[in-house]
Amino acid sequence: PELWVLADPKGLDQILLNLTDNALKHAPPGSRVLIRAERRKTGLLIEVVDSGPGIPPEHRERLFERFYRVDTARSRQTGGTGLGLAIVKTLVEAMHGTTGMRPNQPHGSIFWVQLPAAKAE
């Protein structure tokens, strides 16, 4: 009950689908992708954690730009348009939230979304 959030249901589905799809595409076979959520004072934090190769620091600032790809060769193999994270950012901002990424230690990435909390009805 403490995880209620103010969000568009279809938009939230798309956010979680895009983040999970990216994590699964880039994580090595047999690895796990973790989705976790927790209530914070400022809202609800949702994280998608993978144990993939990670993202080099020089690419992190541009990840949420339209058509930006860290590894174009890998993108051709796994498919995708380079729009997934840009869509995430647009949807999150429309819901008055924030999104970002940080490294997962020792390997991988943590993509996060923070959305305003709602009271349980």
Secondary structure, DSSP 8 states (H G I E B T S, - for coil): -TT-B---HHHHHHHHHHHHHHHHHHS-TT---EEEEEEETTEEEEEEE--SS---HHHHTTTTSTT--S-HHHHHHH---S-HHHHHHHHHHHTT-EEEEEE-SSSSEEEEEEE-B----
